[in-house]
Amino acid sequence: MQRAAALNLFIDDCYHGQKFIKDGLMPASIIATSKNFRPNVCGIKPPLGTWAHVCEEKANEKSAATVAPLTSFRITAIPLEWR
């Protein structure tokens, strides 16, 4: 639940204030060049503020008990009705 809440806050910041970029936590080019980033969605608020309706975590091949690195996650956050 906390991960989903954090993910939704991050996605919301991607499409609004981009505070994490201004604070130097991530280069703007990572978001700008992402094939999943939709510039036409900037400024839009989804219903109930929920961007990521489904979150999937793939287990690391070494051990199911090991937390997979962020690079092994694939998240599509644009609600289906917006595609």
N, C-alpha and C positions, 0 to 999 in steps of 0.2 A: 504494500500500500504506500509506504514512504517513497519507494523508488518511482512509482507511477506518479505520485504528487510532484516529486522533484523533476521528473521528466517533463510533465506538463508545464511546470514553471519555466524550465529551460526553453522549451519550444515557444512558449508565449513570449519570452524575452527575445528569441530569434526574430519574431515577427512584429515586435514593437520597439522597445527602447534600446535593445542590444547592449545592455549595461555590462554584460560579461565581456564584450569586446572593448568597450570604453575603459573597463577596469584592467585591461591587459591580460585577461585569462585565456583568450583564444584569438588568433589572428582572424580578421574579417574575411580573408580569402578562403578560409575553410568553409564558412557558411556560404559565401557568394558563389563558390565553385561546386557546391554539393549538388548532385543530380536530383536530390530529394527536396531542395529548397525551392519554394514557389514564391517569387517576388510579388506576384499579383495578389497574394494572400496577406501581405503586410497591412497592418491596421485593422484587420478583421478579427472579431472576437467570436469564437465558436460557441455553440449552445453550452451553457453551464461551465464555460472556460475549459472544456476538455478537448485537448488536441489528440492525445494518444489514447484510443479506446481499447486497444489490445497491445500488450507488451509481451515480447517473446524473448526468452533467454536461452541461448544454446550452451550446453555444457561443454567445457573444455575437454579435448580428447584425452588428456592425461588422467583426469580424475573427475568424476561427476561431482565430487565434493569441493573441487577447486572453483573459485569464482572466475568466470571467463572474462578476459579483458574487454574493454569497451569496443574495441575494433571487431569483436566477433558478434556484435549486436546488429540487427538490421531492423530499423524502425521506420515505418511509413506512417506519418502522423497526419496527413491530410484526410479529413473525413471523406468517405466515399461520395457523398452527395456533392462535393466540391470538385470532383475530378471531371 
